[in-house]
Amino acid sequence: MISAFANIWRVPELRDRILFTLAMVIIVRLGVAITIPGVDAGVISKWLDWQLEGEGAKGAGAAVGALLNVFSGGALQKCGLFALGIMPYISASIMMQLMTAVVPKLAKLSREDGGRQKINQYTRFITIVIALVQGFLLAKSLENPSSIPYMGGIEKFGLLVPQPGWGFVAMTVLTIVTGTMLLMWIGDQITERGIGNGISLIISVNIIAALPGALVQAWNTYVKTSGAEANPFQPMVLVGLVALLLLVIAAVVAITQAQRRIAIQYAKRVVGRKQMTGQTQYLPLKVNYSGVMPIIFASAILSLPTLLIQQLFSGSAWSVKAFEILNPPSMWFYIISAAMIFFFSYFWVATMFQPSEIAENLKKSGGYVPGVRPGKPTADFLDFTMTRLTFAGALFLTIVYMIPSVLTVASQGKMNFVVTSFFGGTSLLILVGVLLDILRQTETHLLQRHYDGFLRKGKIKGRYQQQQGGAGKTASSTVLVYLWTFAAVLVLVGIMAWMSK
């Protein structure tokens, strides 16, 4: 594996793609650090220092706010230019995928020449609409930050928006929408000229950005703050958590790549003057066919009532009861979450996996499943097999989704959601899938140049095997020089600003 990393820099095209991707990542992180015009950065700085002392938001809605902050890379908490992150585009993409599977006209359009480009254009229009709505709601919330679950206690340090009004709202909406569109463009450029899937890589970088803070909080909780002298077994808890993290990551990798291979036998046939002998191929059915989508749907549906109740009906008794039900450690929270994950797992498979179409295509090409008659019996067999696999995948997703909440409750609130989110949930699933995809694409470039891959045996299978990332030309040497010069200037300015502070 070490030789494979060394060989990366011997392939000019792969080296240029990696350098281009790293430069784009620096620009993405820059937008997180720059505050929205009209927002007092000094108030945010004091509040963040107060949070690092362990006085952060600990209410029932804190987990929701922490999840939103993780996906924006901290930009939402810092009121950065990329406060919404890439989530409006992700929401629009999910909507278009579901509509393509349900609406016949869109399904027909997706199969036509140029139809996929048209659907991508519709997705971008929907992204702008979603960003406008979310940007407006965020701008109004910044004028009254005490109602925001992930910014609890910031009103102690002064006015977050010194001059509120429609001028501030208009400027904020314009800035946030522009930042989202810029992120979407950067993601497309990474996919085209870089390495990996750009949109998913941006999400992963934002998630990884929260890792150092999570490690510091875990160290302070179990080693520094509690004191190893007072309780010598307390640091062992941190060792056990690291072992649990490695175990969960191994399980996620195994389930992400797990598949049931259905043998497909092809009869002898004559093609022109050649006679093709019968051969056996395999139809791979993934255990976790829906990926992370069921967790995203369940999280979105559960978080929306939580945010609305806290902002609109915070004083009534019934809202307090509903708030407790929809948040951990309530047993109803776990039951509702598990039911939603199972429902959306089967819903995603029902809309995306078409056993009748697969059976018909096999019949036309002369293929059949041994022991199963072609046509409807094959479709029933594939549907039955996929139903069982979906149950196993949904059960695994439910367990992974519950791990952060269970750890938060088990630690009696010592570890907040920022720390426990790396032990499971949406963050870990996205990270594993994206890193597997980047390794797969890198290994493909190495094997094409007759170098060894990362593994001596087998291949790395990623989450986006159907997508061929990096299909465009690599960035020229001049562009790379300009990008890295710009990045170096940004780093120097940041160091000088930090030293002057």
VEXMISE-603036 format. One record per residue (C-alpha): x negated, z negated, y negated; residue in three letters; residue number from 1. Coordinates in steps of 0.05 Angstrom, whole numbers, plus 5000, padded with zeros to 4 digits. Example, Ala and Ser with C-alpha at 12.3 -4.5 7.8 and 13.67 -1.06 7.14 Angstrom:
<zamis>
[zami [4754,4844,5090],ALA,1]
[zami [4727,4857,5021],SER,2]
</zamis>
This chain:
<zamis>
[zami [5000,5000,5000],MET,1]
[zami [4942,4985,4952],ILE,2]
[zami [4914,5054,4964],SER,3]
[zami [4982,5084,4949],ALA,4]
[zami [4983,5051,4880],PHE,5]
[zami [4913,5076,4868],ALA,6]
[zami [4933,5147,4887],ASN,7]
[zami [4989,5146,4836],ILE,8]
[zami [4939,5159,4780],TRP,9]
[zami [4908,5216,4817],ARG,10]
[zami [4972,5258,4813],VAL,11]
[zami [4976,5285,4741],PRO,12]
[zami [5051,5298,4742],GLU,13]
[zami [5068,5229,4771],LEU,14]
[zami [5020,5195,4722],ARG,15]
[zami [5052,5230,4662],ASP,16]
[zami [5122,5211,4686],ARG,17]
[zami [5103,5137,4694],ILE,18]
[zami [5070,5135,4625],LEU,19]
[zami [5131,5168,4593],PHE,20]
[zami [5177,5118,4627],THR,21]
[zami [5136,5059,4603],LEU,22]
[zami [5137,5085,4532],ALA,23]
[zami [5212,5092,4534],MET,24]
[zami [5218,5021,4561],VAL,25]
[zami [5179,4995,4501],ILE,26]
[zami [5227,5030,4453],ILE,27]
[zami [5286,4999,4491],VAL,28]
[zami [5257,4929,4484],ARG,29]
[zami [5244,4942,4410],LEU,30]
[zami [5318,4952,4397],GLY,31]
[zami [5331,4884,4428],VAL,32]
[zami [5285,4848,4380],ALA,33]
[zami [5311,4880,4315],ILE,34]
[zami [5371,4843,4287],THR,35]
[zami [5434,4878,4263],ILE,36]
[zami [5436,4886,4187],PRO,37]
[zami [5476,4831,4154],GLY,38]
[zami [5460,4778,4206],VAL,39]
[zami [5415,4720,4188],ASP,40]
[zami [5356,4724,4236],ALA,41]
[zami [5332,4654,4215],GLY,42]
[zami [5396,4621,4241],VAL,43]
[zami [5388,4657,4308],ILE,44]
[zami [5315,4636,4313],SER,45]
[zami [5332,4562,4301],LYS,46]
[zami [5389,4565,4351],TRP,47]
[zami [5346,4598,4405],LEU,48]
[zami [5293,4543,4396],ASP,49]
[zami [5348,4492,4404],TRP,50]
[zami [5371,4525,4468],GLN,51]
[zami [5301,4524,4497],LEU,52]
[zami [5303,4449,4491],GLU,53]
[zami [5359,4448,4542],GLY,54]
[zami [5418,4442,4495],GLU,55]
[zami [5447,4511,4509],GLY,56]
[zami [5520,4528,4521],ALA,57]
[zami [5546,4492,4582],LYS,58]
[zami [5620,4504,4578],GLY,59]
[zami [5663,4540,4628],ALA,60]
[zami [5652,4606,4594],GLY,61]
[zami [5577,4598,4592],ALA,62]
[zami [5568,4636,4657],ALA,63]
[zami [5606,4696,4629],VAL,64]
[zami [5564,4697,4566],GLY,65]
[zami [5500,4689,4606],ALA,66]
[zami [5519,4748,4650],LEU,67]
[zami [5533,4792,4589],LEU,68]
[zami [5466,4770,4559],ASN,69]
[zami [5428,4787,4623],VAL,70]
[zami [5454,4858,4623],PHE,71]
[zami [5437,4869,4550],SER,72]
[zami [5368,4840,4558],GLY,73]
[zami [5382,4784,4508],GLY,74]
[zami [5403,4833,4454],ALA,75]
[zami [5474,4805,4453],LEU,76]
[zami [5448,4735,4442],GLN,77]
[zami [5397,4757,4390],LYS,78]
[zami [5448,4803,4356],CYS,79]
[zami [5401,4862,4366],GLY,80]
[zami [5413,4936,4353],LEU,81]
[zami [5425,4946,4428],PHE,82]
[zami [5474,4888,4432],ALA,83]
[zami [5523,4925,4477],LEU,84]
[zami [5467,4954,4519],GLY,85]
[zami [5486,5011,4565],ILE,86]
[zami [5549,4977,4591],MET,87]
[zami [5598,5021,4552],PRO,88]
[zami [5569,5082,4587],TYR,89]
[zami [5572,5046,4655],ILE,90]
[zami [5645,5029,4643],SER,91]
[zami [5661,5101,4623],ALA,92]
[zami [5624,5127,4684],SER,93]
[zami [5664,5082,4731],ILE,94]
[zami [5729,5103,4698],MET,95]
[zami [5712,5177,4706],MET,96]
[zami [5691,5168,4779],GLN,97]
[zami [5757,5134,4795],LEU,98]
[zami [5797,5185,4756],MET,99]
[zami [5760,5242,4791],THR,100]
[zami [5780,5213,4858],ALA,101]
[zami [5852,5202,4837],VAL,102]
[zami [5870,5258,4789],VAL,103]
[zami [5873,5326,4825],PRO,104]
[zami [5854,5367,4764],LYS,105]
[zami [5790,5327,4754],LEU,106]
[zami [5774,5331,4828],ALA,107]
[zami [5782,5407,4825],LYS,108]
[zami [5739,5410,4762],LEU,109]
[zami [5683,5370,4795],SER,110]
[zami [5677,5422,4851],ARG,111]
[zami [5674,5482,4803],GLU,112]
[zami [5610,5512,4774],ASP,113]
[zami [5594,5473,4711],GLY,114]
[zami [5649,5423,4725],GLY,115]
[zami [5602,5365,4732],ARG,116]
[zami [5572,5379,4663],GLN,117]
[zami [5643,5379,4634],LYS,118]
[zami [5658,5312,4667],ILE,119]
[zami [5593,5284,4638],ASN,120]
[zami [5616,5307,4570],GLN,121]
[zami [5682,5272,4578],TYR,122]
[zami [5644,5209,4599],THR,123]
[zami [5604,5210,4535],ARG,124]
[zami [5667,5216,4493],PHE,125]
[zami [5698,5156,4530],ILE,126]
[zami [5633,5118,4519],THR,127]
[zami [5639,5127,4443],ILE,128]
[zami [5711,5102,4445],VAL,129]
[zami [5692,5040,4486],ILE,130]
[zami [5632,5026,4442],ALA,131]
[zami [5675,5031,4379],LEU,132]
[zami [5726,4980,4407],VAL,133]
[zami [5673,4932,4433],GLN,134]
[zami [5631,4939,4370],GLY,135]
[zami [5691,4921,4326],PHE,136]
[zami [5708,4860,4369],LEU,137]
[zami [5635,4838,4368],LEU,138]
[zami [5631,4846,4292],ALA,139]
[zami [5693,4804,4281],LYS,140]
[zami [5665,4752,4330],SER,141]
[zami [5599,4747,4293],LEU,142]
[zami [5638,4726,4231],GLU,143]
[zami [5665,4668,4271],ASN,144]
[zami [5609,4653,4322],PRO,145]
[zami [5638,4585,4343],SER,146]
[zami [5690,4622,4386],SER,147]
[zami [5637,4660,4425],ILE,148]
[zami [5621,4627,4493],PRO,149]
[zami [5548,4650,4495],TYR,150]
[zami [5533,4625,4424],MET,151]
[zami [5559,4555,4426],GLY,152]
[zami [5529,4507,4375],GLY,153]
[zami [5501,4561,4329],ILE,154]
[zami [5546,4539,4272],GLU,155]
[zami [5502,4477,4264],LYS,156]
[zami [5445,4518,4236],PHE,157]
[zami [5481,4555,4180],GLY,158]
[zami [5522,4618,4169],LEU,159]
[zami [5506,4672,4219],LEU,160]
[zami [5536,4725,4173],VAL,161]
[zami [5524,4704,4099],PRO,162]
[zami [5568,4760,4071],GLN,163]
[zami [5626,4774,4118],PRO,164]
[zami [5678,4827,4104],GLY,165]
[zami [5697,4899,4121],TRP,166]
[zami [5630,4924,4095],GLY,167]
[zami [5594,4882,4147],PHE,168]
[zami [5643,4903,4202],VAL,169]
[zami [5634,4978,4186],ALA,170]
[zami [5559,4973,4184],MET,171]
[zami [5556,4933,4249],THR,172]
[zami [5602,4981,4286],VAL,173]
[zami [5562,5041,4263],LEU,174]
[zami [5496,5007,4282],THR,175]
[zami [5520,4985,4351],ILE,176]
[zami [5551,5052,4369],VAL,177]
[zami [5488,5088,4347],THR,178]
[zami [5446,5040,4389],GLY,179]
[zami [5488,5052,4450],THR,180]
[zami [5484,5128,4443],MET,181]
[zami [5409,5123,4433],LEU,182]
[zami [5403,5082,4497],LEU,183]
[zami [5444,5135,4534],MET,184]
[zami [5398,5190,4509],TRP,185]
[zami [5336,5150,4529],ILE,186]
[zami [5366,5141,4598],GLY,187]
[zami [5376,5216,4605],ASP,188]
[zami [5305,5229,4583],GLN,189]
[zami [5277,5180,4634],ILE,190]
[zami [5318,5212,4689],THR,191]
[zami [5294,5282,4668],GLU,192]
[zami [5221,5270,4650],ARG,193]
[zami [5206,5201,4677],GLY,194]
[zami [5212,5165,4743],ILE,195]
[zami [5275,5135,4772],GLY,196]
[zami [5347,5136,4747],ASN,197]
[zami [5343,5124,4672],GLY,198]
[zami [5409,5087,4662],ILE,199]
[zami [5397,5040,4720],SER,200]
[zami [5325,5029,4699],LEU,201]
[zami [5347,5006,4630],ILE,202]
[zami [5394,4955,4662],ILE,203]
[zami [5338,4932,4708],SER,204]
[zami [5288,4924,4651],VAL,205]
[zami [5339,4882,4613],ASN,206]
[zami [5350,4838,4674],ILE,207]
[zami [5275,4830,4686],ILE,208]
[zami [5266,4810,4613],ALA,209]
[zami [5305,4746,4627],ALA,210]
[zami [5260,4728,4686],LEU,211]
[zami [5204,4692,4647],PRO,212]
[zami [5254,4648,4612],GLY,213]
[zami [5288,4632,4678],ALA,214]
[zami [5221,4613,4710],LEU,215]
[zami [5204,4567,4651],VAL,216]
[zami [5273,4533,4656],GLN,217]
[zami [5265,4523,4731],ALA,218]
[zami [5195,4494,4722],TRP,219]
[zami [5218,4447,4667],ASN,220]
[zami [5278,4425,4708],THR,221]
[zami [5243,4407,4773],TYR,222]
[zami [5171,4394,4754],VAL,223]
[zami [5159,4378,4680],LYS,224]
[zami [5223,4345,4656],THR,225]
[zami [5242,4305,4718],SER,226]
[zami [5169,4285,4730],GLY,227]
[zami [5135,4291,4797],ALA,228]
[zami [5109,4219,4791],GLU,229]
[zami [5180,4190,4788],ALA,230]
[zami [5206,4233,4845],ASN,231]
[zami [5150,4267,4886],PRO,232]
[zami [5202,4307,4926],PHE,233]
[zami [5231,4339,4865],GLN,234]
[zami [5180,4396,4861],PRO,235]
[zami [5195,4411,4934],MET,236]
[zami [5264,4433,4912],VAL,237]
[zami [5232,4487,4870],LEU,238]
[zami [5191,4509,4931],VAL,239]
[zami [5255,4513,4972],GLY,240]
[zami [5289,4554,4917],LEU,241]
[zami [5231,4604,4919],VAL,242]
[zami [5237,4609,4995],ALA,243]
[zami [5312,4620,4987],LEU,244]
[zami [5299,4674,4936],LEU,245]
[zami [5253,4712,4983],LEU,246]
[zami [5304,4705,5039],LEU,247]
[zami [5361,4731,4996],VAL,248]
[zami [5318,4790,4972],ILE,249]
[zami [5300,4808,5044],ALA,250]
[zami [5373,4805,5064],ALA,251]
[zami [5395,4848,5005],VAL,252]
[zami [5342,4901,5021],VAL,253]
[zami [5363,4902,5095],ALA,254]
[zami [5438,4909,5079],ILE,255]
[zami [5425,4960,5024],THR,256]
[zami [5389,5006,5073],GLN,257]
[zami [5431,4989,5135],ALA,258]
[zami [5473,5046,5163],GLN,259]
[zami [5512,5065,5224],ARG,260]
[zami [5488,5132,5251],ARG,261]
[zami [5544,5173,5283],ILE,262]
[zami [5517,5226,5331],ALA,263]
[zami [5541,5297,5316],ILE,264]
[zami [5533,5349,5371],GLN,265]
[zami [5533,5423,5352],TYR,266]
[zami [5554,5475,5404],ALA,267]
[zami [5514,5538,5418],LYS,268]
[zami [5529,5594,5369],ARG,269]
[zami [5504,5663,5350],VAL,270]
[zami [5479,5675,5279],VAL,271]
[zami [5463,5749,5270],GLY,272]
[zami [5417,5768,5327],ARG,273]
[zami [5395,5697,5340],LYS,274]
[zami [5427,5647,5387],GLN,275]
[zami [5425,5577,5360],MET,276]
[zami [5421,5525,5416],THR,277]
[zami [5461,5462,5413],GLY,278]
[zami [5429,5406,5374],GLN,279]
[zami [5444,5334,5357],THR,280]
[zami [5445,5308,5286],GLN,281]
[zami [5469,5243,5256],TYR,282]
[zami [5521,5225,5204],LEU,283]
[zami [5497,5162,5167],PRO,284]
[zami [5551,5113,5146],LEU,285]
[zami [5525,5058,5100],LYS,286]
[zami [5545,4987,5113],VAL,287]
[zami [5548,4973,5038],ASN,288]
[zami [5580,5040,5019],TYR,289]
[zami [5609,5016,4953],SER,290]
[zami [5543,4985,4929],GLY,291]
[zami [5550,4937,4871],VAL,292]
[zami [5615,4966,4844],MET,293]
[zami [5663,4914,4875],PRO,294]
[zami [5624,4857,4843],ILE,295]
[zami [5624,4893,4775],ILE,296]
[zami [5700,4903,4779],PHE,297]
[zami [5713,4831,4800],ALA,298]
[zami [5667,4803,4746],SER,299]
[zami [5699,4846,4692],ALA,300]
[zami [5770,4828,4712],ILE,301]
[zami [5755,4753,4717],LEU,302]
[zami [5715,4750,4652],SER,303]
[zami [5767,4785,4609],LEU,304]
[zami [5821,4731,4615],PRO,305]
[zami [5767,4678,4605],THR,306]
[zami [5745,4707,4539],LEU,307]
[zami [5816,4720,4515],LEU,308]
[zami [5840,4650,4532],ILE,309]
[zami [5781,4616,4499],GLN,310]
[zami [5789,4656,4434],GLN,311]
[zami [5865,4660,4428],LEU,312]
[zami [5893,4597,4462],PHE,313]
[zami [5836,4547,4460],SER,314]
[zami [5879,4489,4438],GLY,315]
[zami [5938,4490,4487],SER,316]
[zami [5941,4450,4552],ALA,317]
[zami [5958,4508,4597],TRP,318]
[zami [5899,4548,4571],SER,319]
[zami [5852,4491,4590],VAL,320]
[zami [5881,4490,4660],LYS,321]
[zami [5876,4566,4667],ALA,322]
[zami [5805,4563,4641],PHE,323]
[zami [5786,4513,4695],GLU,324]
[zami [5818,4555,4749],ILE,325]
[zami [5782,4619,4729],LEU,326]
[zami [5713,4587,4727],ASN,327]
[zami [5669,4550,4777],PRO,328]
[zami [5669,4500,4809],PRO,329]
[zami [5743,4512,4819],SER,330]
[zami [5761,4531,4890],MET,331]
[zami [5811,4582,4863],TRP,332]
[zami [5754,4617,4828],PHE,333]
[zami [5719,4630,4894],TYR,334]
[zami [5783,4650,4929],ILE,335]
[zami [5804,4700,4875],ILE,336]
[zami [5733,4728,4870],SER,337]
[zami [5728,4739,4945],ALA,338]
[zami [5797,4772,4948],ALA,339]
[zami [5778,4819,4891],MET,340]
[zami [5712,4838,4922],ILE,341]
[zami [5745,4855,4989],PHE,342]
[zami [5801,4893,4954],PHE,343]
[zami [5754,4935,4911],PHE,344]
[zami [5707,4948,4969],SER,345]
[zami [5763,4979,5009],TYR,346]
[zami [5791,5013,4947],PHE,347]
[zami [5723,5046,4931],TRP,348]
[zami [5714,5070,5003],VAL,349]
[zami [5786,5096,5004],ALA,350]
[zami [5774,5137,4941],THR,351]
[zami [5703,5161,4954],MET,352]
[zami [5700,5169,5030],PHE,353]
[zami [5745,5224,5058],GLN,354]
[zami [5744,5224,5135],PRO,355]
[zami [5794,5281,5139],SER,356]
[zami [5750,5327,5097],GLU,357]
[zami [5688,5308,5137],ILE,358]
[zami [5724,5321,5203],ALA,359]
[zami [5749,5389,5178],GLU,360]
[zami [5679,5409,5156],ASN,361]
[zami [5650,5389,5223],LEU,362]
[zami [5704,5429,5259],LYS,363]
[zami [5688,5491,5217],LYS,364]
[zami [5614,5486,5230],SER,365]
[zami [5622,5475,5305],GLY,366]
[zami [5603,5402,5305],GLY,367]
[zami [5637,5345,5341],TYR,368]
[zami [5628,5272,5357],VAL,369]
[zami [5613,5264,5431],PRO,370]
[zami [5673,5235,5467],GLY,371]
[zami [5720,5247,5408],VAL,372]
[zami [5764,5309,5400],ARG,373]
[zami [5754,5350,5336],PRO,374]
[zami [5805,5347,5279],GLY,375]
[zami [5850,5287,5268],LYS,376]
[zami [5820,5244,5325],PRO,377]
[zami [5751,5252,5292],THR,378]
[zami [5780,5232,5225],ALA,379]
[zami [5813,5171,5256],ASP,380]
[zami [5748,5151,5290],PHE,381]
[zami [5708,5157,5225],LEU,382]
[zami [5762,5118,5187],ASP,383]
[zami [5762,5062,5239],PHE,384]
[zami [5686,5058,5240],THR,385]
[zami [5682,5057,5164],MET,386]
[zami [5736,5003,5160],THR,387]
[zami [5694,4956,5203],ARG,388]
[zami [5630,4972,5165],LEU,389]
[zami [5666,4959,5099],THR,390]
[zami [5688,4890,5123],PHE,391]
[zami [5616,4871,5139],ALA,392]
[zami [5592,4899,5072],GLY,393]
[zami [5647,4864,5033],ALA,394]
[zami [5632,4798,5068],LEU,395]
[zami [5558,4805,5049],PHE,396]
[zami [5575,4822,4977],LEU,397]
[zami [5620,4761,4973],THR,398]
[zami [5565,4715,4998],ILE,399]
[zami [5514,4744,4950],VAL,400]
[zami [5563,4739,4892],TYR,401]
[zami [5577,4666,4906],MET,402]
[zami [5504,4644,4910],ILE,403]
[zami [5491,4635,4835],PRO,404]
[zami [5555,4594,4825],SER,405]
[zami [5542,4552,4886],VAL,406]
[zami [5470,4537,4864],LEU,407]
[zami [5494,4518,4794],THR,408]
[zami [5544,4469,4823],VAL,409]
[zami [5495,4442,4875],ALA,410]
[zami [5443,4428,4822],SER,411]
[zami [5495,4388,4783],GLN,412]
[zami [5486,4433,4722],GLY,413]
[zami [5410,4427,4720],LYS,414]
[zami [5402,4502,4729],MET,415]
[zami [5445,4547,4685],ASN,416]
[zami [5470,4616,4703],PHE,417]
[zami [5408,4650,4673],VAL,418]
[zami [5365,4618,4728],VAL,419]
[zami [5413,4623,4786],THR,420]
[zami [5432,4696,4772],SER,421]
[zami [5365,4718,4802],PHE,422]
[zami [5385,4687,4869],PHE,423]
[zami [5443,4735,4879],GLY,424]
[zami [5501,4768,4845],GLY,425]
[zami [5501,4833,4807],THR,426]
[zami [5432,4826,4778],SER,427]
[zami [5395,4820,4844],LEU,428]
[zami [5434,4877,4876],LEU,429]
[zami [5419,4924,4818],ILE,430]
[zami [5346,4905,4816],LEU,431]
[zami [5336,4917,4891],VAL,432]
[zami [5372,4984,4889],GLY,433]
[zami [5334,5010,4828],VAL,434]
[zami [5265,4987,4852],LEU,435]
[zami [5277,5019,4920],LEU,436]
[zami [5296,5084,4886],ASP,437]
[zami [5233,5084,4842],ILE,438]
[zami [5189,5071,4903],LEU,439]
[zami [5224,5127,4941],ARG,440]
[zami [5213,5178,4886],GLN,441]
[zami [5140,5156,4877],THR,442]
[zami [5129,5161,4952],GLU,443]
[zami [5159,5231,4951],THR,444]
[zami [5109,5254,4898],HIS,445]
[zami [5051,5224,4938],LEU,446]
[zami [5072,5257,5003],LEU,447]
[zami [5079,5324,4969],GLN,448]
[zami [5006,5319,4947],ARG,449]
[zami [4985,5299,5018],HIS,450]
[zami [4973,5226,5001],TYR,451]
[zami [4996,5168,5043],ASP,452]
[zami [5060,5134,5021],GLY,453]
[zami [5073,5059,5012],PHE,454]
[zami [5089,5049,5086],LEU,455]
[zami [5050,5074,5145],ARG,456]
[zami [5114,5080,5186],LYS,457]
[zami [5183,5099,5163],GLY,458]
[zami [5208,5118,5095],LYS,459]
[zami [5234,5080,5035],ILE,460]
[zami [5308,5094,5026],LYS,461]
[zami [5337,5081,4958],GLY,462]
[zami [5406,5073,4929],ARG,463]
[zami [5406,5142,4896],TYR,464]
[zami [5383,5186,4953],GLN,465]
[zami [5434,5238,4933],GLN,466]
[zami [5406,5243,4863],GLN,467]
[zami [5341,5280,4852],GLN,468]
[zami [5312,5244,4792],GLY,469]
[zami [5256,5275,4751],GLY,470]
[zami [5281,5345,4760],ALA,471]
[zami [5258,5369,4691],GLY,472]
[zami [5189,5383,4664],LYS,473]
[zami [5143,5326,4649],THR,474]
[zami [5127,5308,4577],ALA,475]
[zami [5067,5343,4547],SER,476]
[zami [5002,5306,4534],SER,477]
[zami [5014,5311,4459],THR,478]
[zami [5082,5277,4465],VAL,479]
[zami [5052,5222,4508],LEU,480]
[zami [4997,5210,4457],VAL,481]
[zami [5048,5204,4400],TYR,482]
[zami [5093,5158,4441],LEU,483]
[zami [5037,5111,4460],TRP,484]
[zami [5009,5111,4390],THR,485]
[zami [5078,5091,4365],PHE,486]
[zami [5082,5037,4419],ALA,487]
[zami [5013,5010,4401],ALA,488]
[zami [5033,5005,4328],VAL,489]
[zami [5096,4967,4347],LEU,490]
[zami [5056,4919,4389],VAL,491]
[zami [5007,4906,4333],LEU,492]
[zami [5063,4895,4282],VAL,493]
[zami [5097,4847,4331],GLY,494]
[zami [5032,4807,4341],ILE,495]
[zami [5020,4804,4266],MET,496]
[zami [5091,4780,4253],ALA,497]
[zami [5085,4727,4307],TRP,498]
[zami [5018,4702,4279],MET,499]
[zami [5045,4700,4208],SER,500]
[zami [5105,4659,4232],LYS,501]
</zamis>
